[in-house]
Amino acid sequence: GSKTETVAKAKPTVTVTSSANPAPAPGNVSYQVAVQGVTGFTPTGSVVVSDGSGGSCTITLSSGGGSCSIDEAKGTYQVTADYLGSSQYRGVVSKILSEKVQ
């Protein structure tokens, strides 16, 4: 019989911040994402940033981070960054960033 080994994936920390909060409306809001993993293994892969109102953008991580922009109208958005995971890391969703566009 063949033996299957399960390797436990590390759980990274995902943080999302914005270029301006509050940001002027209407306009492109730039969201920065950082994925912090274990030392020596920089997280790779993609992060999908969603504004909770149908807007989203995708980042391909470079050195564990990246940024992308969403065109926002006036309002308050519940922004999250959803890291999709990799061979070393589990997928994780960030805490909610409450972004005001006014």
C-alpha positions as CSV (number, residue, x, y, z in Angstrom):
1,G,0.0,0.0,0.0
2,S,1.1,3.5,-0.6
3,K,1.4,5.9,2.2
4,T,0.1,9.5,1.9
5,E,1.8,12.1,4.0
6,T,0.0,15.3,4.9
7,V,2.2,18.3,5.4
8,A,0.6,20.9,7.6
9,K,0.6,24.2,5.9
10,A,1.6,27.3,7.8
11,K,-1.0,30.0,8.4
12,P,0.2,33.4,7.2
13,T,-1.1,36.8,8.4
14,V,-2.8,38.9,5.8
15,T,-3.1,42.7,6.2
16,V,-4.9,45.2,3.9
17,T,-4.4,49.0,4.1
18,S,-5.5,51.8,1.8
19,S,-3.6,54.7,0.3
20,A,-6.1,57.2,1.9
21,N,-8.9,56.8,4.4
22,P,-11.1,58.7,4.0
23,A,-10.4,58.8,0.2
24,P,-11.9,61.5,-2.1
25,A,-14.9,60.4,-4.2
26,P,-15.2,59.3,-6.8
27,G,-11.8,57.8,-7.4
28,N,-9.3,55.0,-7.6
29,V,-8.5,53.8,-4.1
30,S,-5.2,51.9,-3.9
31,Y,-5.1,49.0,-1.5
32,Q,-1.9,47.6,-0.2
33,V,-1.7,44.0,0.9
34,A,1.0,42.3,3.0
35,V,1.2,38.6,3.6
36,Q,3.5,37.7,6.5
37,G,4.6,34.1,6.6
38,V,7.2,32.2,8.5
39,T,10.9,33.3,8.3
40,G,12.6,32.1,5.1
41,F,9.5,31.3,3.2
42,T,8.0,34.4,1.5
43,P,4.4,33.8,0.6
44,T,3.7,33.6,-3.1
45,G,0.5,33.4,-5.1
46,S,-2.5,35.7,-5.4
47,V,-4.6,37.9,-3.2
48,V,-8.1,39.1,-4.2
49,V,-9.1,42.4,-2.6
50,S,-12.9,42.9,-2.4
51,D,-14.7,46.0,-1.3
52,G,-17.8,44.2,-0.2
53,S,-19.9,46.0,-2.8
54,G,-19.0,44.1,-5.9
55,G,-15.7,45.7,-6.6
56,S,-12.5,43.7,-6.6
57,C,-8.9,43.6,-7.9
58,T,-6.3,40.9,-7.9
59,I,-2.7,41.1,-6.7
60,T,0.1,38.7,-7.7
61,L,2.4,38.8,-4.6
62,S,5.9,40.1,-5.0
63,S,8.1,39.7,-1.9
64,G,5.0,38.9,0.1
65,G,3.1,42.1,-0.9
66,G,1.5,44.1,-3.6
67,S,-1.2,46.7,-4.3
68,C,-4.1,47.1,-6.7
69,S,-6.8,49.8,-7.2
70,I,-10.6,49.7,-7.2
71,D,-12.6,52.6,-8.6
72,E,-14.9,53.6,-5.7
73,A,-18.0,55.8,-5.6
74,K,-19.0,57.7,-2.5
75,G,-19.7,55.4,0.5
76,T,-18.2,53.1,3.1
77,Y,-16.7,49.8,2.0
78,Q,-15.9,46.7,4.0
79,V,-12.7,45.8,2.3
80,T,-11.1,42.3,2.7
81,A,-8.0,40.7,1.2
82,D,-8.4,37.0,0.5
83,Y,-5.1,35.2,0.1
84,L,-5.6,32.1,-2.0
85,G,-2.8,30.1,-0.5
86,S,0.2,28.3,-2.0
87,S,2.1,25.0,-1.6
88,Q,3.5,26.3,1.7
89,Y,0.6,28.4,3.1
90,R,-3.0,28.0,3.8
91,G,-5.5,30.5,2.3
92,V,-6.4,33.2,4.8
93,V,-8.8,36.2,4.7
94,S,-7.7,39.5,6.3
95,K,-9.5,41.4,9.0
96,I,-12.0,43.9,7.5
97,L,-10.8,47.4,6.6
98,S,-13.6,49.9,6.8
99,E,-12.8,52.3,3.9
100,K,-14.7,55.6,3.7
101,V,-14.9,57.3,0.3
102,Q,-16.4,60.8,0.5
